Amino acid sequence: MLAGYLAFVAGFVNSGGFILIHSYTSHVTGSIGRFSTDLANGDLVAATSALSLALMFFLGAFAASLIVEGHKTEHTASAYGLALLVQGVLLALFIFLAGLSQATHPRIRDAEAAILCFAMGMQNSLVTRLSGAVIRTTHLTGITTDLAIEAARWYRWHRAKLHGLPSLLRARVPPERPSPGRSAVLSVVLLTFTIGAAVGATMTWRASRWAMLIPAALILAASAFAYSQRNQTDEAKP
């Protein structure tokens, strides 16, 4: 549920951010691609600005990890709550700055994009730690690859059971039943990110920067939930 919830937020921020500031902010791939293109075109200022977006994503992931690492194991819920609180505040700050500047200059937009990159870096780091480096929620390349791997495993397993499916390759290793839970989580992340992206694009076209209130509110609600889990844990202690 958490992976799908945060994947929706990431999809929303990624598509909404692109409409507002013409930059994809939930992953580093686009920023590095832009950096390479600007560098090849001889635009060093634009290339440096694009590279800074990748750096901000890194710093966001770094900051989230520091927050989690700095808390005791029994206070993990508080650590996640604090990190999510910071992310929610950053999304709200983006709304304020985007309205304050009303700028169309690419470098100013990159400065605004840096805020979203930092927030998405934080989220990706949190979910990566929470899932044991199994799930990423801010981009779909790895999710799609993992889902394809799971699909291949399911195909081999069903073929061994049913003997009715065609053999695409000669199997040298006996098939094992894949984890239904892992396949379900990967599918949920893929679906919710896509839905979030569609909703984000639609809402941003209609409400401009104010649409970002939705992911900001969702993240702040997740932060409050994390803190409530800490309180429940404390009350359960003898």
N, C-alpha and C positions, 0 to 999 in steps of 0.2 A: 504493500500500500504506500509506504513512504517513497519507494523508488518511483512508482508511477506518479505520485503527487509532485515530487520534485522534478521529474522529467517534463511534466506539463508546464511547470514554471519556466524551465530552461527553454522549451520550445517557444513559449510565449515571448520571453525576453529576446530570444534570438531573432525571431521574425519581426517583432515590434521594433527592436533596435535597428534592424536593417532598414525598415521603412523610415524611421526617424533620422538616423545618422549615417545610413548607407554603409554599415559595417556589421559583419557577423561577429558576435561577441561571446558565444557560448563554447567556442573551441578555438584552438590555436592554428589549425590548418589554413583557414582563410587568411589570417593575419600574415603568416609566413609566405603564403602565395602572393599576397599583395606586396609584401616587402621585396620579394624577388622581382616582381614585375616593375615596381618603381625603381629598384636598383638598376635593372637592365635599361630602363628608359633614362637613366641619369638624374632622376629626381631624388637627391639624397635626403632632402627634408621630408618628403612624403615617405621614403623608405624607412627613415629613422622613426617616424611617427607610427608606421605600421608595426615595426619591430617592438615599439613600446607597448603595443596592445598585447603582444605575446608575453612580454615581461610582466605586465600587470596581471595577466592570468596566472602566471607562475607565482607572483607575490601573493595573490589571493589564496592560492592553494597552500603556500608556505605559511601564511598567517593562520589559516584554519587549523593546520597541523600543529602549529605552536600552541594554539588555544587548547586543543585536545590533549596534547602531550603535557601541558602544564597543569592538568587536573589529576587528582587521584582517581583510581579506578572506580571507587564508589560514587564519585561525582561526575561521571561521564555524561549523564543527562544534562547537567548544568553546563558542561563544556559545549555540548551540541547546541543547547539553548542560546548560549552567548554568541557562538559563531553564527547561528541563524539570525539572531538579533542584529548583528553587525551587517549581515547581508541584506536584511530587510531595510535597515536605515540607509544603506548605499543605494538601493533601488529608489527609495523615497528621495534621496539627495539628487539622483539623476533627474527626477521629475522637476525638482526645484531649479536646478541649474539649466536644464533645457528650456524652461520657461523664462529664466532670467536673461539668458544670452540671446535667444531667438536668432542665433547666428547660422549662416549657411557656409561659412568658410570651412574647407575640409579639415584644417588642423584643429579648429575649435571643436568640430564634431568628433575628431579623434580623441580629444581630451575628455569629452563626454562619454565616448565609447570605452575609454579606459576604466571608468567607474563600473560599467557593466561587466567588463572583462574580469576585473578584480572580484566582483560578486560571484560570477560564474565559476571562477577558479576556486573560491571558497566552497561553493556547493559541491563541485566535483570532488574536491579533497575529502569533504565530510562523508559523502556517500561511498567513496572508495574505501575509506577506513571502516565505515560502519558495515560494509558488505564483505570485508576481508579481501579487497582488491578484485572483487568479482563483477561489480556493477558500476557503470558510469552513466550519469543521467544528463550530461550537458551536450553530448554529441552521439551520433548514431552509427558511425563507421564501425567501431568495435562491437556494438550491440548487434548490428546486422551480420557481421562476420561470425560472432558467437552463435547467433541464431541459425545461421547456415550450417555451422558445425553440428549443432544439436539436431538439425533436420536430417543431416546425413546419418547420424547415429540412429535416429528413429527409423529411418528408411531401412538400414541394415538390420535392425532388431526386428522390425515387422516382416521383412523378407524372410528371415530365418524362421519366424513363427508360422507364416502363412504359406510360404513356398509358391506364391502366385505372382509375386512382383518380379519384374525382369532384373537380371543381374547386370549392373552397369560395369562393374570391375570385379576381377577375381579377388575374393577376400582371403587374406592370409591370417587374419586375426579374428577369432570368434567374437560375434557382437555381444555387447552388454547393454542392458536396458538403461537408457539415459534417465536423468532425473527430471520427473515431470515438473517439480517446483522450479528448477532453473529455467526450463523452457518457458514456463508460464511467466516468470519475472521478466525475462528478456522480451517476450511478446508484449507484456504490459508496458514496459519502458518504450518500446518502439511505437506502440499505439498512442500512448499518452503524450509523448513528445510531438508526434504528428498532429494530434488534436490541439495541443497547446499552441503549436506553430500556426495552425489555421485560425484558431480563436484570436491569437495575438495579432495576426495580420489584419483580421477583420475589425477588431476593436480599435487598433491603432489608426486605421484608415478613417474610422468614424469619430474617435475621441482624441486623436493625436497623442501627446505625451501623457495625458491623464489616464490612458489605458494601462500604463505601468503601475497604477494604483492596485490593480488586481494581483499581479505577482508579488508586489510589496506586501499586500495584506496577507496573502497566502503564506509567505515566508515568516512574517511576524506571528501568524497563528501557529505555525509549526514550532517557532521558538517558545511560545507560551505553552504549548503542549509538552515540549521537552522539559521545561521547568516544572510543570505539573507532575511529570513522572518522577522527578527528583523529590518533590515534596511527598508524593505517595510512598516512595522508598523510605524516606526518613520517618514517616509515621508508622511504617510497618516494623521498624527496628524496635527491639525490646528496650 
